Amino acid sequence: MPRAGSTCRLPFGRFHHRNPDVIRFAETIGRTPSAVAMKLCNLASLDPVITESGRSGLQGASAADRSIWQEMQSDWPAFALASKRATEALGYDANDSEDADYTGHEHQVTRAQRVGQRLFRDAVLNAYDARCCVTGLAAPSLLVASHIVPWREDPSQRLNPANGLCLSALHDRAFDIGLITVRADWTIAVSSAVDDTAGDFWHQAVADYEGREISLPDRFQPDPAFLSHHRAEVFRR
């Protein structure tokens, strides 16, 4: 399970035995870096976004690999919780900064609700190579793993990376309140709710992106059904 979690946190191009993260994890579980890298590539071979792009990973995925992949795809919250428990049991990457500031009963409730948010952020940002899919901004501290179907609406999709876009903090807010959305052809639609009096910055930072295509991720491509929901229920025309 921890290795499956690693496929979400590492870009596909970094599944190799020289990667420091692969080396550190291999040492933790008592395997060689080459064995861990091979397992990651086997799991990657099950990702249709990767294989449809012409990349194939390795062809040695086992029945157990396929079972883990299906488990991950069918129930992201349960997968995130199982992955977190497994890594904590190993003493590896046990701290989740999302939960650090909560105490008592509120801590327990919040932890249950938000477990896996770090995994979600890592998965989304890594899929987009840590770049805003609208502007190309490549400053991780200014990037947000933005939910397409809002967090509050569908608990089953809260941790699904296909329900995420990598956006700058500004464009995350604009997307969240319906001032921008993504059309079926992957182009950006800008709401008419903000008029010309918003000033030059609005045009330069947001409005001028009308009709431009977003950058699609290496994997976990946004689910068209989620984007359709956003256009219908969130976007302000």
Summary of the structure (lengths in Angstrom):
residues: 237
radius of gyration: 18.8
end to end distance: 43.0
largest distance: 61.4
contacts: 707
relative contact order: 0.12
helix: 54%
strand: 8%
